[in-house]
Amino acid sequence: MRTRVTSLDALRGLVIVLMALDHARDFFHAGAMTGAPTDLATTTPLLFATRWVTHLCAPVFAWAAGAGAWLRLQRPDDTHGSLARYLVSRGLGLIVLELTVMRLAMTFSWSPAWPVLLLVLWMLGMSMVALAALQYLPVRVLLWGSGAVIALHHLADGVSPESLGAWAGAWRVLHVPGVITPGGIVAVVGYPLVPWMAVMVAGFAMAPLFTWTVADRRRWLLRGGAAAVAGFVVLRAMNAYGDPARWSWQSSGVLTLVSFLNTTKYPPSLAFLLMTLGPAAWLLAWLDARHPAPGHPLVVFGRVPLFFYVAHFALLHAFAVAAAWARYGEAVWGFAWMPVPSMGGPASAFPRGFGYPLWVTYVAWVIVLALLWPVCRAWAARRARQAR
C-alpha cells in the first residue's frame, strides 16, 4: 500500500505554518514578554485568536506521528521489530535534539544559568519510545485504551506532586507541568506526557483509515470531527468535567466566547483535545478532497517538519536580535545571549517595554515562511532522492 499520504503531509505542513506564527509571537510581541495571550484580564480578541489557532499544532503533531508509524509498518520490508528500533532511535534523537540544538536555537547559549526546557520534541520523543513497546498490542486495544486515557486522566487532577514525596518529579513528568531537578539540573517540564502519549497511540490505532477509499475516509473524518466538536461544546457548557479551568460569563459576548474557548493545554485537557482534534479531522477531510500535489507548499513543509522546526527557531531568534540591535544599538549585546522573557529570560535584563506590536509578529512570520520555503523544498527533494 501507499505509505506516503499527501493529505496527511499537508495537514502537518499547515500546523507547522501556524506553529511558526506562535513562535514569532514569543520572540516579537511585547505582550508575550509580560503575560499570557490567554489571560482574560489583558488579552484582546485578535491576540487570543493568534494564540488559539496554534493550539492545533501539538495535538496534530502527536497524532500524525502515531499515524505515520502505522503507515511505516505497512512497508513490505518493515516489521514490528524494525519499527520498534526506528521509534526508539528517532525518539531518543528528538530528546537529544531538544537538549542541545534547540536549547542553542532558543537561547543562543548553553549556559547552565538557564533551565532546560522539556517541550514538544521531548514529548514526541518520549511518546515514540512508549509507542515502540505499545505497537505490539492489538489495534483495537490501543484505540480503546488511548481513548480511555484521554477521557479519564482528569480523575488524577487532584493528586498534587507535593503529596507524593520522592515521586513528585515523576508526577510532574507524567501529569503536572513544573520544575524538576534531576542531578541538580533545573528542568522545566512544559509538556507532561499524559495524555500526549495517548494522542500518539490514538493516531497509530486510527491510521488504518488511510487504507479506505477517499470517499469513505472523508465521510468518517467529517462525522468524527463533528462528534468531537459537539462533544467539546456539550462538555464545556456543562462546566463540570473535562478541563480544570472553568469558563465564566464576561463583560461582553466576545470575551465570554474567549473564556469558553480558553481550555488547558498543559497537560492537554479532554476539552482541549476535542476542540483541536475535531477541527483537525475536518481539515484532513478537506485536504483529502483536494488531492494536494507533492510540490504544494503545505506538503513540502509537512515532509520536512523537523528541519523546519529547528530552522525557524534559529531564524526567528536571529531576527529578534537584529530588530533589537536596530532599536537599542550596542545595548543589545547585554541580553542577546539569553532567552527572551517569554521563554524564561529575566525581564530585568531587557529594556523596559521590550517587544513590538502584534503586527510585527505577523510580518516576522511571513518573512520566515518566505525564506524557509525554497530551503525546505530543496531539503525535501534531497530526502526524496535518498529514499529511492
C-alpha atoms as a printed R data frame, in Angstrom:
    type eleno elety resid chain resno       x      y      z
1   ATOM     1    CA   MET     A     1   0.000  0.000  0.000
2   ATOM     2    CA   ARG     A     2   0.962  3.671 -0.322
3   ATOM     3    CA   THR     A     3   2.797  4.735  2.863
4   ATOM     4    CA   ARG     A     4   3.071  8.443  1.973
5   ATOM     5    CA   VAL     A     5  -0.268 10.242  2.261
6   ATOM     6    CA   THR     A     6  -0.098 13.742  0.805
7   ATOM     7    CA   SER     A     7  -3.173 14.989  2.675
8   ATOM     8    CA   LEU     A     8  -1.558 13.992  5.987
9   ATOM     9    CA   ASP     A     9   1.655 15.733  4.945
10  ATOM    10    CA   ALA     A    10  -0.362 18.817  4.013
11  ATOM    11    CA   LEU     A    11  -2.125 18.821  7.391
12  ATOM    12    CA   ARG     A    12   1.235 18.578  9.117
13  ATOM    13    CA   GLY     A    13   2.502 21.404  6.915
14  ATOM    14    CA   LEU     A    14  -0.485 23.574  7.800
15  ATOM    15    CA   VAL     A    15   0.087 23.215 11.524
16  ATOM    16    CA   ILE     A    16   3.796 23.891 11.032
17  ATOM    17    CA   VAL     A    17   2.893 27.196  9.410
18  ATOM    18    CA   LEU     A    18   0.615 28.014 12.363
19  ATOM    19    CA   MET     A    19   3.315 26.945 14.808
20  ATOM    20    CA   ALA     A    20   5.707 29.472 13.274
21  ATOM    21    CA   LEU     A    21   3.158 32.215 13.981
22  ATOM    22    CA   ASP     A    22   3.040 31.301 17.655
23  ATOM    23    CA   HIS     A    23   6.804 31.269 17.983
24  ATOM    24    CA   ALA     A    24   7.073 34.586 16.125
25  ATOM    25    CA   ARG     A    25   4.727 35.969 18.792
26  ATOM    26    CA   ASP     A    26   7.008 34.557 21.513
27  ATOM    27    CA   PHE     A    27  10.050 36.332 20.081
28  ATOM    28    CA   PHE     A    28   8.491 39.631 19.000
29  ATOM    29    CA   HIS     A    29   5.227 40.571 20.699
30  ATOM    30    CA   ALA     A    30   5.607 42.937 23.646
31  ATOM    31    CA   GLY     A    31   2.668 41.285 25.408
32  ATOM    32    CA   ALA     A    32   4.395 37.902 25.284
33  ATOM    33    CA   MET     A    33   7.176 39.296 27.470
34  ATOM    34    CA   THR     A    34   4.848 40.285 30.304
35  ATOM    35    CA   GLY     A    35   1.834 37.983 30.220
36  ATOM    36    CA   ALA     A    36  -0.088 35.186 28.560
37  ATOM    37    CA   PRO     A    37  -2.258 35.729 25.469
38  ATOM    38    CA   THR     A    38  -4.945 33.659 27.178
39  ATOM    39    CA   ASP     A    39  -5.146 35.904 30.263
40  ATOM    40    CA   LEU     A    40  -8.653 37.355 30.033
41  ATOM    41    CA   ALA     A    41  -7.612 40.398 32.071
42  ATOM    42    CA   THR     A    42  -5.095 41.578 29.471
43  ATOM    43    CA   THR     A    43  -5.767 39.812 26.161
44  ATOM    44    CA   THR     A    44  -7.610 41.108 23.114
45  ATOM    45    CA   PRO     A    45  -9.742 39.057 20.724
46  ATOM    46    CA   LEU     A    46  -7.067 39.263 17.994
47  ATOM    47    CA   LEU     A    47  -4.247 38.313 20.362
48  ATOM    48    CA   PHE     A    48  -6.262 35.414 21.760
49  ATOM    49    CA   ALA     A    49  -7.148 34.231 18.238
50  ATOM    50    CA   THR     A    50  -3.457 34.432 17.247
51  ATOM    51    CA   ARG     A    51  -2.656 32.027 20.045
52  ATOM    52    CA   TRP     A    52  -5.823 29.924 19.829
53  ATOM    53    CA   VAL     A    53  -5.414 28.840 16.195
54  ATOM    54    CA   THR     A    54  -1.976 27.474 17.051
55  ATOM    55    CA   HIS     A    55  -3.484 25.079 19.596
56  ATOM    56    CA   LEU     A    56  -3.931 22.708 16.646
57  ATOM    57    CA   CYS     A    57  -0.203 22.170 16.373
58  ATOM    58    CA   ALA     A    58   0.859 19.854 19.204
59  ATOM    59    CA   PRO     A    59  -2.174 17.513 19.004
60  ATOM    60    CA   VAL     A    60  -1.767 17.144 15.234
61  ATOM    61    CA   PHE     A    61   1.986 16.552 15.547
62  ATOM    62    CA   ALA     A    62   1.424 13.793 18.113
63  ATOM    63    CA   TRP     A    63  -1.498 12.192 16.263
64  ATOM    64    CA   ALA     A    64   0.259 12.371 12.875
65  ATOM    65    CA   ALA     A    65   3.437 10.852 14.334
66  ATOM    66    CA   GLY     A    66   1.415  7.865 15.505
67  ATOM    67    CA   ALA     A    67  -0.346  7.551 12.139
68  ATOM    68    CA   GLY     A    68   2.999  7.812 10.360
69  ATOM    69    CA   ALA     A    69   4.386  4.970 12.482
70  ATOM    70    CA   TRP     A    70   1.489  2.708 11.448
71  ATOM    71    CA   LEU     A    71   1.961  3.653  7.785
72  ATOM    72    CA   ARG     A    72   5.657  2.843  8.087
73  ATOM    73    CA   LEU     A    73   4.735 -0.590  9.417
74  ATOM    74    CA   GLN     A    74   2.849 -1.284  6.177
75  ATOM    75    CA   ARG     A    75   6.010 -1.187  4.093
76  ATOM    76    CA   PRO     A    76   6.886 -4.606  2.652
77  ATOM    77    CA   ASP     A    77  10.269 -4.702  4.402
78  ATOM    78    CA   ASP     A    78   9.128 -3.384  7.807
79  ATOM    79    CA   THR     A    79   8.186 -5.435 10.865
80  ATOM    80    CA   HIS     A    80   7.178 -4.628 14.422
81  ATOM    81    CA   GLY     A    81  10.799 -5.171 15.392
82  ATOM    82    CA   SER     A    82  12.198 -2.773 12.821
83  ATOM    83    CA   LEU     A    83   9.523 -0.205 13.688
84  ATOM    84    CA   ALA     A    84  10.414 -0.503 17.383
85  ATOM    85    CA   ARG     A    85  14.082  0.145 16.609
86  ATOM    86    CA   TYR     A    86  13.146  3.132 14.431
87  ATOM    87    CA   LEU     A    87  10.831  4.634 17.059
88  ATOM    88    CA   VAL     A    88  13.358  4.253 19.867
89  ATOM    89    CA   SER     A    89  16.240  5.721 17.852
90  ATOM    90    CA   ARG     A    90  14.072  8.512 16.448
91  ATOM    91    CA   GLY     A    91  12.553  9.273 19.838
92  ATOM    92    CA   LEU     A    92  15.882  9.402 21.649
93  ATOM    93    CA   GLY     A    93  17.274 11.525 18.824
94  ATOM    94    CA   LEU     A    94  14.469 14.066 19.273
95  ATOM    95    CA   ILE     A    95  15.145 14.250 23.004
96  ATOM    96    CA   VAL     A    96  18.867 14.849 22.424
97  ATOM    97    CA   LEU     A    97  17.976 17.497 19.850
98  ATOM    98    CA   GLU     A    98  15.710 19.215 22.386
99  ATOM    99    CA   LEU     A    99  18.507 19.303 24.952
100 ATOM   100    CA   THR     A   100  21.233 20.538 22.598
101 ATOM   101    CA   VAL     A   101  20.384 22.143 19.247
102 ATOM   102    CA   MET     A   102  17.008 23.536 20.304
103 ATOM   103    CA   ARG     A   103  18.488 24.909 23.510
104 ATOM   104    CA   LEU     A   104  21.008 26.819 21.418
105 ATOM   105    CA   ALA     A   105  18.392 27.974 18.881
106 ATOM   106    CA   MET     A   106  16.116 29.323 21.644
107 ATOM   107    CA   THR     A   107  18.717 30.961 23.874
108 ATOM   108    CA   PHE     A   108  21.872 31.313 21.725
109 ATOM   109    CA   SER     A   109  23.603 29.845 24.767
110 ATOM   110    CA   TRP     A   110  24.221 26.544 26.527
111 ATOM   111    CA   SER     A   111  24.776 28.337 29.818
112 ATOM   112    CA   PRO     A   112  23.586 26.333 32.843
113 ATOM   113    CA   ALA     A   113  22.169 29.611 34.158
114 ATOM   114    CA   TRP     A   114  19.057 28.923 32.088
115 ATOM   115    CA   PRO     A   115  16.777 25.980 32.837
116 ATOM   116    CA   VAL     A   116  16.461 23.048 30.469
117 ATOM   117    CA   LEU     A   117  13.127 23.232 28.655
118 ATOM   118    CA   LEU     A   118  11.361 19.930 28.015
119 ATOM   119    CA   LEU     A   119   8.946 20.894 25.278
120 ATOM   120    CA   VAL     A   120   7.470 19.463 22.068
121 ATOM   121    CA   LEU     A   121  10.440 17.396 20.882
122 ATOM   122    CA   TRP     A   122  10.789 15.899 24.357
123 ATOM   123    CA   MET     A   123   7.113 14.973 24.345
124 ATOM   124    CA   LEU     A   124   7.222 13.478 20.852
125 ATOM   125    CA   GLY     A   125  10.440 11.596 21.593
126 ATOM   126    CA   MET     A   126   9.214 10.040 24.824
127 ATOM   127    CA   SER     A   127   5.883  9.165 23.212
128 ATOM   128    CA   MET     A   128   7.696  7.414 20.354
129 ATOM   129    CA   VAL     A   129   9.719  5.356 22.814
130 ATOM   130    CA   ALA     A   130   6.476  4.328 24.535
131 ATOM   131    CA   LEU     A   131   4.829  3.533 21.199
132 ATOM   132    CA   ALA     A   132   7.770  1.272 20.320
133 ATOM   133    CA   ALA     A   133   6.528 -1.100 23.033
134 ATOM   134    CA   LEU     A   134   2.789 -0.475 22.774
135 ATOM   135    CA   GLN     A   135   2.600 -1.123 18.999
136 ATOM   136    CA   TYR     A   136   2.735 -4.870 19.676
137 ATOM   137    CA   LEU     A   137  -0.750 -4.722 21.228
138 ATOM   138    CA   PRO     A   138  -3.856 -5.252 19.066
139 ATOM   139    CA   VAL     A   139  -5.034 -2.069 17.345
140 ATOM   140    CA   ARG     A   140  -8.450 -2.331 18.994
141 ATOM   141    CA   VAL     A   141  -6.856 -2.407 22.439
142 ATOM   142    CA   LEU     A   142  -4.731  0.629 21.569
143 ATOM   143    CA   LEU     A   143  -7.752  2.525 20.270
144 ATOM   144    CA   TRP     A   144  -9.921  1.956 23.320
145 ATOM   145    CA   GLY     A   145  -7.028  2.299 25.740
146 ATOM   146    CA   SER     A   146  -5.848  5.637 24.332
147 ATOM   147    CA   GLY     A   147  -9.422  6.910 24.325
148 ATOM   148    CA   ALA     A   148  -9.836  5.922 27.963
149 ATOM   149    CA   VAL     A   149  -6.658  7.745 28.988
150 ATOM   150    CA   ILE     A   150  -7.695 10.896 27.116
151 ATOM   151    CA   ALA     A   151 -11.183 10.837 28.624
152 ATOM   152    CA   LEU     A   152 -10.334  9.832 32.189
153 ATOM   153    CA   HIS     A   153  -6.954 11.371 33.028
154 ATOM   154    CA   HIS     A   154  -8.715 14.242 34.841
155 ATOM   155    CA   LEU     A   155  -9.567 11.803 37.620
156 ATOM   156    CA   ALA     A   156  -5.945 12.247 38.711
157 ATOM   157    CA   ASP     A   157  -6.053 16.068 38.664
158 ATOM   158    CA   GLY     A   158  -6.474 16.208 42.433
159 ATOM   159    CA   VAL     A   159  -3.155 14.488 43.080
160 ATOM   160    CA   SER     A   160  -0.515 17.135 43.808
161 ATOM   161    CA   PRO     A   161   3.201 16.417 43.306
162 ATOM   162    CA   GLU     A   162   3.938 17.570 46.857
163 ATOM   163    CA   SER     A   163   1.781 14.769 48.249
164 ATOM   164    CA   LEU     A   164   3.927 12.129 46.537
165 ATOM   165    CA   GLY     A   165   7.224 12.866 48.234
166 ATOM   166    CA   ALA     A   166  10.099 11.288 46.301
167 ATOM   167    CA   TRP     A   167   7.775 10.607 43.367
168 ATOM   168    CA   ALA     A   168   6.917 14.280 42.865
169 ATOM   169    CA   GLY     A   169   9.315 14.640 39.943
170 ATOM   170    CA   ALA     A   170   7.891 11.605 38.173
171 ATOM   171    CA   TRP     A   171   4.376 13.001 38.587
172 ATOM   172    CA   ARG     A   172   5.458 16.293 37.025
173 ATOM   173    CA   VAL     A   173   6.884 14.393 34.065
174 ATOM   174    CA   LEU     A   174   3.648 12.452 33.666
175 ATOM   175    CA   HIS     A   175   0.809 14.764 34.610
176 ATOM   176    CA   VAL     A   176   1.555 18.192 36.113
177 ATOM   177    CA   PRO     A   177   3.801 20.791 34.440
178 ATOM   178    CA   GLY     A   178   6.516 22.293 36.577
179 ATOM   179    CA   VAL     A   179  10.159 22.217 37.630
180 ATOM   180    CA   ILE     A   180  12.192 19.086 38.264
181 ATOM   181    CA   THR     A   181  15.834 18.902 39.326
182 ATOM   182    CA   PRO     A   182  17.417 15.630 38.147
183 ATOM   183    CA   GLY     A   183  21.026 15.544 39.295
184 ATOM   184    CA   GLY     A   184  20.781 19.169 40.365
185 ATOM   185    CA   ILE     A   185  19.921 20.340 36.849
186 ATOM   186    CA   VAL     A   186  16.902 22.641 36.739
187 ATOM   187    CA   ALA     A   187  14.476 21.471 34.052
188 ATOM   188    CA   VAL     A   188  11.020 22.798 33.225
189 ATOM   189    CA   VAL     A   189   8.523 20.161 32.098
190 ATOM   190    CA   GLY     A   190   6.277 22.074 29.724
191 ATOM   191    CA   TYR     A   191   4.638 19.007 28.201
192 ATOM   192    CA   PRO     A   192   3.711 16.351 30.782
193 ATOM   193    CA   LEU     A   193   3.464 13.078 28.931
194 ATOM   194    CA   VAL     A   194  -0.093 12.059 29.832
195 ATOM   195    CA   PRO     A   195  -2.194 12.226 27.733
196 ATOM   196    CA   TRP     A   196   0.149 13.236 24.885
197 ATOM   197    CA   MET     A   197   1.313  9.632 24.641
198 ATOM   198    CA   ALA     A   198  -2.320  8.593 24.326
199 ATOM   199    CA   VAL     A   199  -2.820 11.006 21.414
200 ATOM   200    CA   MET     A   200   0.105  9.447 19.539
201 ATOM   201    CA   VAL     A   201  -1.163  5.940 20.274
202 ATOM   202    CA   ALA     A   202  -4.615  7.013 19.031
203 ATOM   203    CA   GLY     A   203  -3.026  8.173 15.780
204 ATOM   204    CA   PHE     A   204  -1.378  4.781 15.384
205 ATOM   205    CA   ALA     A   205  -4.641  2.944 16.114
206 ATOM   206    CA   MET     A   206  -6.720  5.123 13.792
207 ATOM   207    CA   ALA     A   207  -4.267  5.087 10.873
208 ATOM   208    CA   PRO     A   208  -5.890  2.072  9.143
209 ATOM   209    CA   LEU     A   209  -8.433  4.609  7.853
210 ATOM   210    CA   PHE     A   210  -5.765  5.568  5.302
211 ATOM   211    CA   THR     A   211  -6.375  2.194  3.622
212 ATOM   212    CA   TRP     A   212 -10.014  3.158  2.950
213 ATOM   213    CA   THR     A   213 -11.250  4.883 -0.165
214 ATOM   214    CA   VAL     A   214 -11.022  8.665 -0.056
215 ATOM   215    CA   ALA     A   215 -14.819  8.937 -0.009
216 ATOM   216    CA   ASP     A   216 -15.178  6.579  2.956
217 ATOM   217    CA   ARG     A   217 -12.298  8.220  4.806
218 ATOM   218    CA   ARG     A   218 -13.712 11.718  4.281
219 ATOM   219    CA   ARG     A   219 -17.135 10.603  5.462
220 ATOM   220    CA   TRP     A   220 -15.661  9.163  8.662
221 ATOM   221    CA   LEU     A   221 -13.426 12.200  9.251
222 ATOM   222    CA   LEU     A   222 -16.302 14.630  8.808
223 ATOM   223    CA   ARG     A   223 -18.574 12.684 11.140
224 ATOM   224    CA   GLY     A   224 -15.840 12.038 13.667
225 ATOM   225    CA   GLY     A   225 -14.824 15.703 13.626
226 ATOM   226    CA   ALA     A   226 -18.446 16.763 14.118
227 ATOM   227    CA   ALA     A   227 -18.820 14.355 17.050
228 ATOM   228    CA   ALA     A   228 -15.644 15.730 18.667
229 ATOM   229    CA   VAL     A   229 -16.709 19.360 18.241
230 ATOM   230    CA   ALA     A   230 -20.205 18.618 19.533
231 ATOM   231    CA   GLY     A   231 -18.696 16.750 22.465
232 ATOM   232    CA   PHE     A   232 -16.493 19.741 23.216
233 ATOM   233    CA   VAL     A   233 -19.433 22.177 23.168
234 ATOM   234    CA   VAL     A   234 -21.599 19.976 25.414
235 ATOM   235    CA   LEU     A   235 -18.771 19.135 27.828
236 ATOM   236    CA   ARG     A   236 -17.616 22.741 28.040
237 ATOM   237    CA   ALA     A   237 -21.160 24.037 28.507
238 ATOM   238    CA   MET     A   238 -21.630 21.687 31.459
239 ATOM   239    CA   ASN     A   239 -18.554 23.307 33.064
240 ATOM   240    CA   ALA     A   240 -18.087 20.384 35.432
241 ATOM   241    CA   TYR     A   241 -15.577 17.951 33.909
242 ATOM   242    CA   GLY     A   242 -13.061 17.817 31.094
243 ATOM   243    CA   ASP     A   243 -10.971 20.876 31.922
244 ATOM   244    CA   PRO     A   244  -9.566 22.164 35.225
245 ATOM   245    CA   ALA     A   245 -10.123 25.776 34.068
246 ATOM   246    CA   ARG     A   246 -13.809 26.671 34.189
247 ATOM   247    CA   TRP     A   247 -15.251 29.260 31.825
248 ATOM   248    CA   SER     A   248 -17.316 32.173 33.082
249 ATOM   249    CA   TRP     A   249 -19.549 34.957 31.832
250 ATOM   250    CA   GLN     A   250 -17.586 38.073 30.938
251 ATOM   251    CA   SER     A   251 -18.353 41.725 30.287
252 ATOM   252    CA   SER     A   252 -19.054 41.087 26.593
253 ATOM   253    CA   GLY     A   253 -20.162 38.240 24.367
254 ATOM   254    CA   VAL     A   254 -16.761 38.129 22.644
255 ATOM   255    CA   LEU     A   255 -14.863 37.792 25.914
256 ATOM   256    CA   THR     A   256 -17.339 35.173 27.101
257 ATOM   257    CA   LEU     A   257 -16.569 33.195 23.937
258 ATOM   258    CA   VAL     A   258 -12.860 33.655 24.651
259 ATOM   259    CA   SER     A   259 -13.398 32.268 28.154
260 ATOM   260    CA   PHE     A   260 -15.351 29.322 26.721
261 ATOM   261    CA   LEU     A   261 -12.572 28.508 24.248
262 ATOM   262    CA   ASN     A   262  -9.775 29.051 26.751
263 ATOM   263    CA   THR     A   263  -9.070 25.417 27.557
264 ATOM   264    CA   THR     A   264  -5.998 23.883 29.197
265 ATOM   265    CA   LYS     A   265  -3.034 22.778 27.083
266 ATOM   266    CA   TYR     A   266  -0.522 21.846 29.815
267 ATOM   267    CA   PRO     A   267  -1.328 18.976 30.043
268 ATOM   268    CA   PRO     A   268  -3.982 18.869 27.321
269 ATOM   269    CA   SER     A   269  -7.435 18.543 28.790
270 ATOM   270    CA   LEU     A   270 -10.170 16.412 27.280
271 ATOM   271    CA   ALA     A   271 -11.920 19.628 26.206
272 ATOM   272    CA   PHE     A   272  -8.696 20.913 24.611
273 ATOM   273    CA   LEU     A   273  -8.221 17.724 22.590
274 ATOM   274    CA   LEU     A   274 -11.842 17.612 21.434
275 ATOM   275    CA   MET     A   275 -11.595 21.290 20.482
276 ATOM   276    CA   THR     A   276  -8.460 20.743 18.395
277 ATOM   277    CA   LEU     A   277  -8.606 17.210 17.002
278 ATOM   278    CA   GLY     A   278 -12.223 17.657 15.840
279 ATOM   279    CA   PRO     A   279 -11.394 20.567 13.500
280 ATOM   280    CA   ALA     A   280  -8.162 18.768 12.546
281 ATOM   281    CA   ALA     A   281 -10.287 15.855 11.261
282 ATOM   282    CA   TRP     A   282 -12.312 18.317  9.171
283 ATOM   283    CA   LEU     A   283  -9.129 19.856  7.776
284 ATOM   284    CA   LEU     A   284  -7.779 16.411  6.861
285 ATOM   285    CA   ALA     A   285 -11.050 15.599  5.073
286 ATOM   286    CA   TRP     A   286 -10.890 18.926  3.219
287 ATOM   287    CA   LEU     A   287  -7.288 18.315  2.151
288 ATOM   288    CA   ASP     A   288  -8.145 14.752  1.114
289 ATOM   289    CA   ALA     A   289 -10.780 16.101 -1.286
290 ATOM   290    CA   ARG     A   290  -8.274 18.433 -2.913
291 ATOM   291    CA   HIS     A   291  -5.538 15.854 -3.550
292 ATOM   292    CA   PRO     A   292  -2.631 18.275 -2.907
293 ATOM   293    CA   ALA     A   293   0.279 17.741 -5.261
294 ATOM   294    CA   PRO     A   294   3.679 16.692 -3.879
295 ATOM   295    CA   GLY     A   295   5.010 20.167 -4.697
296 ATOM   296    CA   HIS     A   296   2.283 22.032 -2.809
297 ATOM   297    CA   PRO     A   297   3.877 24.314 -0.186
298 ATOM   298    CA   LEU     A   298   1.978 22.679  2.678
299 ATOM   299    CA   VAL     A   299   3.016 19.208  1.517
300 ATOM   300    CA   VAL     A   300   6.639 20.324  1.222
301 ATOM   301    CA   PHE     A   301   6.652 21.859  4.715
302 ATOM   302    CA   GLY     A   302   4.897 18.779  6.086
303 ATOM   303    CA   ARG     A   303   7.519 16.411  4.690
304 ATOM   304    CA   VAL     A   304  10.418 18.115  6.447
305 ATOM   305    CA   PRO     A   305   8.853 19.070  9.798
306 ATOM   306    CA   LEU     A   306  11.947 18.596 11.941
307 ATOM   307    CA   PHE     A   307  14.154 20.614  9.589
308 ATOM   308    CA   PHE     A   308  11.586 23.423  9.570
309 ATOM   309    CA   TYR     A   309  11.189 23.287 13.347
310 ATOM   310    CA   VAL     A   310  14.889 23.781 14.074
311 ATOM   311    CA   ALA     A   311  15.470 26.304 11.285
312 ATOM   312    CA   HIS     A   312  12.523 28.564 12.077
313 ATOM   313    CA   PHE     A   313  13.512 28.888 15.736
314 ATOM   314    CA   ALA     A   314  17.045 29.900 14.808
315 ATOM   315    CA   LEU     A   315  15.793 32.375 12.184
316 ATOM   316    CA   LEU     A   316  13.219 33.969 14.460
317 ATOM   317    CA   HIS     A   317  15.765 34.360 17.234
318 ATOM   318    CA   ALA     A   318  18.306 35.896 14.851
319 ATOM   319    CA   PHE     A   319  15.681 38.324 13.518
320 ATOM   320    CA   ALA     A   320  14.678 39.251 17.073
321 ATOM   321    CA   VAL     A   321  18.297 40.084 17.906
322 ATOM   322    CA   ALA     A   322  18.637 42.093 14.677
323 ATOM   323    CA   ALA     A   323  15.442 44.023 15.423
324 ATOM   324    CA   ALA     A   324  16.659 44.729 18.965
325 ATOM   325    CA   TRP     A   325  20.004 45.948 17.629
326 ATOM   326    CA   ALA     A   326  18.207 48.336 15.277
327 ATOM   327    CA   ARG     A   327  16.146 49.640 18.196
328 ATOM   328    CA   TYR     A   328  18.601 49.605 21.092
329 ATOM   329    CA   GLY     A   329  22.010 49.701 19.418
330 ATOM   330    CA   GLU     A   330  25.022 48.225 21.186
331 ATOM   331    CA   ALA     A   331  22.956 47.636 24.331
332 ATOM   332    CA   VAL     A   332  21.564 44.539 22.617
333 ATOM   333    CA   TRP     A   333  24.727 42.589 23.430
334 ATOM   334    CA   GLY     A   334  23.793 42.763 27.095
335 ATOM   335    CA   PHE     A   335  20.794 40.482 26.576
336 ATOM   336    CA   ALA     A   336  21.262 38.822 23.163
337 ATOM   337    CA   TRP     A   337  22.720 35.629 24.680
338 ATOM   338    CA   MET     A   338  19.848 34.779 26.954
339 ATOM   339    CA   PRO     A   339  16.239 33.657 26.489
340 ATOM   340    CA   VAL     A   340  13.698 36.393 25.846
341 ATOM   341    CA   PRO     A   341  11.347 36.919 28.827
342 ATOM   342    CA   SER     A   342   8.566 34.943 27.122
343 ATOM   343    CA   MET     A   343  10.883 31.912 27.210
344 ATOM   344    CA   GLY     A   344  12.088 32.263 30.763
345 ATOM   345    CA   GLY     A   345  14.694 35.004 30.475
346 ATOM   346    CA   PRO     A   346  14.913 37.638 33.243
347 ATOM   347    CA   ALA     A   347  12.749 40.640 32.356
348 ATOM   348    CA   SER     A   348  15.087 42.843 34.394
349 ATOM   349    CA   ALA     A   349  17.903 42.193 31.904
350 ATOM   350    CA   PHE     A   350  15.861 43.557 28.991
351 ATOM   351    CA   PRO     A   351  14.919 47.169 28.228
352 ATOM   352    CA   ARG     A   352  11.648 48.412 29.673
353 ATOM   353    CA   GLY     A   353   8.834 47.790 27.206
354 ATOM   354    CA   PHE     A   354  10.876 45.275 25.231
355 ATOM   355    CA   GLY     A   355   8.943 43.852 22.297
356 ATOM   356    CA   TYR     A   356   6.834 45.105 19.433
357 ATOM   357    CA   PRO     A   357   3.183 45.481 18.369
358 ATOM   358    CA   LEU     A   358   1.311 42.392 17.233
359 ATOM   359    CA   TRP     A   359   1.527 43.356 13.572
360 ATOM   360    CA   VAL     A   360   5.321 42.982 13.754
361 ATOM   361    CA   THR     A   361   4.740 39.362 14.783
362 ATOM   362    CA   TYR     A   362   2.816 38.769 11.571
363 ATOM   363    CA   VAL     A   363   5.481 40.458  9.432
364 ATOM   364    CA   ALA     A   364   8.240 38.337 11.010
365 ATOM   365    CA   TRP     A   365   6.123 35.222 10.489
366 ATOM   366    CA   VAL     A   366   5.598 35.881  6.785
367 ATOM   367    CA   ILE     A   367   9.281 36.666  6.225
368 ATOM   368    CA   VAL     A   368  10.392 33.433  7.910
369 ATOM   369    CA   LEU     A   369   7.937 31.372  5.833
370 ATOM   370    CA   ALA     A   370   9.108 33.049  2.631
371 ATOM   371    CA   LEU     A   371  12.770 32.394  3.448
372 ATOM   372    CA   LEU     A   372  12.246 28.792  4.525
373 ATOM   373    CA   TRP     A   373  10.025 27.765  1.604
374 ATOM   374    CA   PRO     A   374  12.808 27.330 -1.016
375 ATOM   375    CA   VAL     A   375  15.166 25.799  1.551
376 ATOM   376    CA   CYS     A   376  12.550 23.275  2.674
377 ATOM   377    CA   ARG     A   377  11.692 22.480 -0.937
378 ATOM   378    CA   ALA     A   378  15.357 21.716 -1.670
379 ATOM   379    CA   TRP     A   379  15.697 19.670  1.520
380 ATOM   380    CA   ALA     A   380  12.537 17.687  0.742
381 ATOM   381    CA   ALA     A   381  13.784 16.978 -2.794
382 ATOM   382    CA   ARG     A   382  17.115 15.780 -1.403
383 ATOM   383    CA   ARG     A   383  15.379 13.437  1.028
384 ATOM   384    CA   ALA     A   384  13.153 12.096 -1.743
385 ATOM   385    CA   ARG     A   385  16.210 11.276 -3.870
386 ATOM   386    CA   GLN     A   386  17.861  9.499 -0.945
387 ATOM   387    CA   ALA     A   387  14.726  7.415 -0.350
388 ATOM   388    CA   ARG     A   388  14.735  5.982 -3.891
